[in-house]
Amino acid sequence: MTVCGWVLFVVWAAVLLAWGFVHPDPYAQGWRLVLELAFLGRLVNIADGVARGFSKLYLFIQSGPQDIILLLIVYPLVVRAYEGSTRKGIIGGTIERIRRTAERHKGFVEPFGAIGLWAFVFFPFWSTGVLVGGVVGYLLGLRTVVTFSSVLLGHFISVVVLIVFFDVTYDAAKSFSEGGAKFLPWIVLAIVLILGLIGRLRDKRRLDMSRTSSSEP
C-alpha cells in the first residue's frame, strides 16, 4: 500500500510539473493549490483554483489523487500505531493527532456504517478528509476494501461536485461583478475557519461535559 502511494505520488507530481512547464499561465502556480489542499482543505483549494482560471480537468487531477496519496502512505503507519508499533518525534505526533481526530468522529459514523463513512468524507467539513475517514473505518472494524471503497467514492464524487459548484458560482458572481468574484476563495476560507472554530468549541464543550459527568459521584 505504501509503495503504491509513493508510485502514485511520483506520477501525480510529474503530471502537474509537466503541465505547469507546458502551460505556465496559470498552471505554474499549481503549487499554491497543493498547499491549500494540504492545510485548508478541498473547499478553499477548488474555490481558489476556479477563481484563478485552472481547468476543471486540472483541478480534478490535482485535488483528486492528492489526499489518496496521503491515505496510502500514512494509513499503514496509523494502523501499526494501533497495533503497538509506536513512533516518536514529528511523525509520531502527527499520527497521534490523526488518531485522536478519528476517535472523536467515530461516534457520528458508527450508526450508519459504510454509508456514514461515505457521507463523512463526501461533505467537506473540518477534519473530514480521506485519511481521517480511513482511520474511522478501521476503528469501526470495517473491512479494508469496504473502508477504501467508501472513502474513495466519497472523496472523488465530492471533488467533482465542488468543481462544478464553484465553477457555476464563480460564473454567476462574475456576471454581477468581475472584481467581486475574485473574493470567492476568501469568502470560502472565512466560512471554513468559522466552521472549524465552531467544531473546536463544540468538541471542547463535549469534552468538558464528559469530564464533569465522570468526576461526579
C-alpha positions in Angstrom: 0.0 0.0 0.0 2.8 2.4 0.9 4.7 1.6 -2.3 1.6 2.3 -4.3 1.2 5.6 -2.6 4.8 6.7 -3.5 4.4 5.5 -7.1 1.2 7.4 -7.4 2.9 10.5 -5.9 5.7 10.4 -8.5 3.3 10.0 -11.4 1.0 12.7 -10.0 3.8 15.2 -9.3 5.3 14.6 -12.8 2.0 15.3 -14.5 1.5 18.6 -12.6 5.1 19.7 -13.2 4.8 18.9 -16.9 1.5 20.7 -17.1 3.0 23.8 -15.5 6.0 23.7 -17.8 4.0 23.4 -21.0 1.3 25.9 -19.9 2.9 28.3 -17.3 -0.2 30.5 -17.1 -1.8 29.7 -14.7 -0.5 26.1 -14.1 3.0 27.1 -12.9 1.1 28.3 -9.8 -0.3 24.8 -9.1 1.9 24.5 -6.0 -0.5 27.0 -4.4 -3.4 24.6 -4.8 -1.3 21.7 -3.4 -0.6 23.7 -0.3 -4.2 24.9 0.1 -5.5 21.4 -0.1 -2.9 20.2 2.4 -3.6 22.9 5.0 -7.0 24.4 4.2 -9.0 21.6 2.6 -10.9 20.9 -0.6 -13.3 23.9 -0.3 -10.5 26.5 -0.4 -8.4 24.5 -2.8 -11.1 24.2 -5.5 -12.6 27.6 -5.0 -9.2 29.3 -5.5 -8.4 27.1 -8.5 -11.6 28.0 -10.2 -11.1 31.7 -9.5 -7.6 31.6 -10.9 -8.6 30.0 -14.1 -7.4 26.5 -13.7 -9.3 24.0 -15.9 -11.8 21.5 -14.4 -9.6 18.6 -15.6 -6.5 20.0 -13.9 -8.4 20.6 -10.6 -9.7 17.0 -10.7 -6.2 15.6 -11.3 -4.6 17.8 -8.7 -7.3 17.6 -6.0 -8.5 14.0 -6.5 -5.3 12.0 -6.1 -3.5 14.2 -3.5 -5.5 13.0 -0.5 -5.5 9.5 -1.8 -1.7 9.5 -1.9 -1.6 10.7 1.7 -4.0 7.9 2.7 -1.9 5.2 1.0 1.3 6.4 2.7 0.1 7.3 6.2 -2.8 4.8 6.8 -0.5 1.8 7.3 1.5 3.9 9.9 -1.6 4.7 11.8 -2.7 1.0 11.8 0.7 0.0 13.0 0.5 2.5 15.8 -2.8 1.0 16.9 -1.2 -2.4 16.9 1.5 -1.3 19.2 4.3 -0.1 16.9 4.7 3.5 18.0 6.8 6.2 16.5 8.5 9.2 18.2 9.1 12.7 17.0 7.2 14.7 14.4 5.8 11.6 12.7 4.6 10.1 16.0 2.9 13.3 17.0 1.2 13.6 13.6 -0.1 10.0 13.8 -1.4 10.6 17.3 -3.3 13.7 16.2 -4.9 11.7 13.4 -5.9 9.0 15.8 -7.5 11.5 18.2 -9.4 13.2 15.4 -10.7 9.8 14.1 -11.7 8.7 17.5 -13.6 12.0 18.1 -15.6 11.4 14.9 -16.2 7.7 15.2 -19.5 8.0 17.1 -21.1 10.1 14.3 -20.3 7.5 11.6 -20.8 4.2 13.5 -24.6 4.0 13.4 -24.6 4.2 9.6 -21.6 2.0 8.7 -20.1 2.3 5.2 -22.8 4.8 4.1 -22.0 7.0 7.0 -18.3 6.8 6.2 -19.0 7.8 2.6 -21.0 10.8 3.8 -18.3 11.7 6.3 -15.8 12.0 3.5 -18.1 13.5 0.9 -19.1 16.6 3.0 -16.0 18.8 3.2 -16.3 19.9 6.8 -13.4 20.4 9.2 -11.4 17.2 9.8 -13.5 15.0 7.5 -10.8 14.2 4.9 -9.8 11.0 3.3 -7.1 10.0 5.8 -9.3 10.6 8.9 -12.1 8.7 7.1 -9.9 5.7 6.5 -8.9 5.6 10.2 -12.5 5.9 11.2 -13.3 2.9 9.0 -10.5 1.0 10.7 -11.9 1.9 14.2 -15.3 0.7 13.2 -13.9 -2.7 12.2 -15.0 -2.4 8.6 -13.1 -4.5 6.1 -10.3 -2.6 4.3 -11.9 -3.0 0.9 -15.2 -1.5 2.3 -13.4 1.3 4.0 -11.3 2.3 1.0 -14.3 1.9 -1.4 -16.4 4.2 0.8 -13.6 6.7 1.2 -12.6 6.8 -2.5 -16.2 7.2 -3.7 -17.0 9.9 -1.2 -13.8 11.8 -2.0 -13.9 11.7 -5.8 -17.6 12.5 -6.0 -17.1 15.4 -3.6 -14.3 16.8 -5.7 -16.4 16.6 -8.9 -19.4 18.2 -7.2 -17.3 21.0 -5.7 -15.6 21.8 -9.1 -19.0 22.1 -10.8 -20.5 24.0 -7.9 -17.7 26.6 -7.7 -17.5 26.9 -11.5 -21.2 27.8 -11.6 -20.9 30.0 -8.5 -17.9 31.9 -10.0 -19.6 32.5 -13.3 -22.7 33.8 -11.5 -20.6 36.1 -9.3 -18.6 37.3 -12.3 -21.8 38.2 -14.2 -22.6 40.6 -11.4 -19.1 41.9 -10.6 -15.9 40.6 -12.1 -13.8 42.2 -9.4 -16.1 40.8 -6.6 -15.8 37.3 -8.0 -12.1 37.2 -7.1 -13.1 37.3 -3.4 -14.8 34.0 -3.7 -11.9 31.9 -2.3 -11.5 34.3 0.7 -15.2 34.1 1.4 -14.9 30.3 1.4 -11.8 30.4 3.6 -13.7 32.6 6.1 -16.6 30.1 6.2 -14.2 27.2 6.7 -12.4 28.9 9.6 -15.7 29.8 11.2 -17.0 26.2 10.9 -13.7 24.9 12.2 -13.9 27.2 15.2 -17.4 26.1 15.9 -16.4 22.5 15.7 -13.5 23.0 18.1 -15.7 24.8 20.6 -18.3 22.0 20.3 -15.7 19.3 20.9 -14.2 21.2 23.8 -17.7 21.6 25.4 -18.4 17.9 24.9 -15.1 17.0 26.5 -15.7 19.3 29.4 -19.2 17.8 30.0 -17.7 14.3 29.8 -15.1 15.2 32.4 -17.7 16.8 34.6 -20.0 13.8 34.5 -17.2 11.3 35.1 -16.0 13.3 38.2 -19.5 13.3 39.8 -20.0 10.7 42.5 
